[in-house]
Each structure stands twice: as C-alpha cells, then as structure tokens.
Amino acid sequence: MKFKPNPDAKLLCVFCGSQSGARKLYSIAANAAGDEIARQGMGLVYGGGKVGLMGIVADAVLAGGGQVVGVIPDVLMTKELAHDQITKLEVVNSMHQRKARMAELACGFLTLPGGIGTFEEFFEIVTWAVLGIHQKPIGLLNVDGYFDPILRLLGHAVEEKFLRPQHLDLILVGEDPAALVTRLASHKPPSIGPLWLDLNQS
C-alpha cells in the first residue's frame, strides 16, 4: 500500500546497509528505528532499496503510517533492488545526485550499521556539517558496539589534532534506536563556527 506524499512532513534520512548483517540484532534495531520514526510523526528518506536493513527500516515506517521517499540512481534501478511499495521513488543519474537529494529533503540524519557505502555517507554528511553546509542533527546508532572502531578512530584524530573536539559534538551516539530517533527529532546541533581550518597555522 502506498501513502499519499505529505509535503509538510519532516523526513529523517537513514543511511544503512543493503545487507542484513551477520546477526538478527541489526534487523531488530532497524525495525525499531523505523517504528519510532513513524511514531514521532516523521517520514523517511533513504536510498530506495528493498533489501537488507534499508528494506527493513522502510517497511517499518510504512507499517507505522509514515511516508517513505526513496532516492536511487538509475544504475541500481532494478526489480531486485528498488522498493516499489514506498510513497515515492525518485530516480537520479548518479550516486552524487542521490546523496545531495537525500540531504536536501532531510531534517536530520541517522546512520545504522552498514558497509563501505554507509561509512562514506556518514562521513560526508559530517564533513558537510563541519564546513557549515548544513546544520541538521546527525545520529549514529551504535548497535552492540558496531561503530566502536570508527569512534576510536575519530577520537584518535582529535588526539593527533586533525579534528577538533567540537566536531565530535556534532554527532549524537546512542545504542537504543527509539531513544536516538527521539533525540534527533528535537535536537539542534551546536554552532561550532568555522573550526575546520586554523588560518594562523596555514
């Protein structure tokens, strides 16, 4: 069943895997995140797939009565991958256009476990926040410590002075899907100013 698009609905952008992962807890977390997105009266914007965690979170939002907007590049627009039961599916020409369009539609961002593509989307949206391109909340759902290695890497970058501590303040980290979605629904990121470059050191 398709829902009629609501142009006034806030859409939370979710980055996540096109696989379900090795353990059931990842699927459970994706379903819980989708449930909470709908319960909060928000919709979902995501990569448009019906497989893996992508499909699970989309189906959960739909089941909760929320709208789901998918954005998918034409090279992935196949019967096996594209979700044909969502509210709206936009087909774009490239991965770059896909990410830009999702960011344009989103009121905030939530990253669930995934692979290389998920990591890349997360880091790019954080980079855009550091550069002041957007001021939307960013969440990282650390299911059973999945993102601990990335968090350690970010902490190491701060220690080595390639990042500033304020940059990490842009990321809300949580282990409970519902609680993190709730925080993102009302969170306003701190204003960190132009901290990405120290002109005195250039």
N, C-alpha and C positions, 0 to 999 in steps of 0.2 A: 504493500500500500504506500502510495506517495502522498506527502503532505504538501499543502499549498505554501509557497515561499512567503515568509513574513519579512519584508524589507527592514522592519524596525528591530528585529531580533538580534541580540548580541551573539556573535559566533566565536566560540573558543577554538583556536587552531590546535590540532593534536598531531604531533609527529610520533610515529611508532613503526614497528616492524611489519613487513609484509609476510613474515613468518610468525608462528605462534610461540616459538621458543621451545626449549627442552622440558620445561616444567609447567604444569597446569596453573600455577600461581600467577603467571604472566597473563593468561587469558582471564582469570578471575579479576585481576586488577584492571584490565582493560574494560571489562564489562561493568565493574563498579564505577569507573571514571565516566563511562557513557551514561549510566544511570543518574549520576549526580549532575552531569551537565544538563540533562533534561529536567531534573528536579529543581535546579536553580533557575529554570526558565530560559536557559540559553540554548543555542544550537551549536552545531559542529561544522567546522570547515576542515577538510583533510585531503589526503592525496587521491581520493576517489576509488580506492580498491575495495574488493570484497573478500580478500584473502587475509590470513594472518590476524594480527592484532588490529590492523586497520579495519577489517570487516567486522570484528567483534565490537569495537567501540562504536562504529557507525550503526550497527544493528541495535545496540543498547540505547543509543539516543533516539532512534526511530521508535523503538518499543515504548520509550517513555513519553512519546508525543512530541519530541523535538524535531526541528528540521535539520537536515544534513546536506551540506553543499560539498561536492567533491570537485577537485581540480586535477585533471590528469593530462599528461602530454599525449599527443596522438600516437607516438610510438608504443605506448602501453595500452592503447585503447583496443583491447581485445575482449572477447566474450568471457575468457577465463579470468581476467583481472579486474575489469571495470564493474563497479556496483551499479546495477540497473534498477534498483529499487529505492534509491535515495531521492530526496526532494529535488535536487538539481545537480546535474553533472556538466561541468564546463570542460571543454577540450581545448587545450592550448598547444602551441607549437614546440615548446621546449621545456626542459626542467627549470631553466632560469625563470621563464614566464610563470610556471607553476608556483614556484616559491614566492615570487613577487605578488601574484594574485592572492594567494592564501594570506600573506602578510597584510595586504590591503584590506581584505574582508574581516580580518580577525580583531577581536577586542583584547586578546591575550593569547598566550602560547603555553602548551603543556606537552612535555616530552615524556613518552613512555619507553620502555625497553625496545631496542631495535638494533639494526646493524649500521653499516657504513653510511647509508643514506640518512638514517635518523641522526647519527652523530653530526653529520655535515649540516643538516637543517638546524639542529640545536645551536651549534657553534656560530652559524651565520646569523641567526636571529639575535644571539647575544652580542655578536660583533656590531650589528646594526644599533643595538641599544647603547653600547659603549660609544659609538660615533654620534649618537643623538638623532639617528634616523627615525627611531620610534621611541615612545615612552609607554609601552604596553607591558603588563606583567608577564613574567616568564617563570614557569614551574618545571621542576624536574622530579618525576615520580620514581623514587629510588627503591624499586621493588626488591625486597630481600637483599639490599646492598648491590644491586646490579651496576649502579653508576659509581660505586666507591672508587674504582680506579681512575675515573675521569675527575672526580672531586679531589683525589690526591694529586693528580696532575695539575689541576688549577691551583691548588694550594702551593705546590712546588713552584709554579710560575710566579706566584706572588713573592715567595721567598727569594727567588732569583731576580726579582724586580722587572719582570716582563709584563706583569699585571699589577694592578693596584688593589688593595683590599676592597675598596668601594665598588670595583667591578663585580666582585662576587656577591655584593649586596643586591645586585640586580636579579639574582636567581633565588627563587623560593624552592627549597628542597623539602620533600616530605615522603613518608612511606605509606600513608593512608590515602587512597585515591579520593574518597569523598571529602576528607578534610582539606586536601590540597586544592581540589576544584573549588571548594567553598572559599578558601583564602584568595584564590585567583579572581573570583567573581567580584571581590570588593577591594582588592589590593591596588595601591597606587605606588609604583616604583619610586625610589628616592631620586632626587635630582642630583646627579653626580658631577655635572658641569663638564667642561672639555678636558677630561682627565686622561685621554688616550695618548696624549703627547705632551712632554715637558719641553717647552721651547728653550728653556735655559740649558738643556743638555744637548740640543741639536747642533 
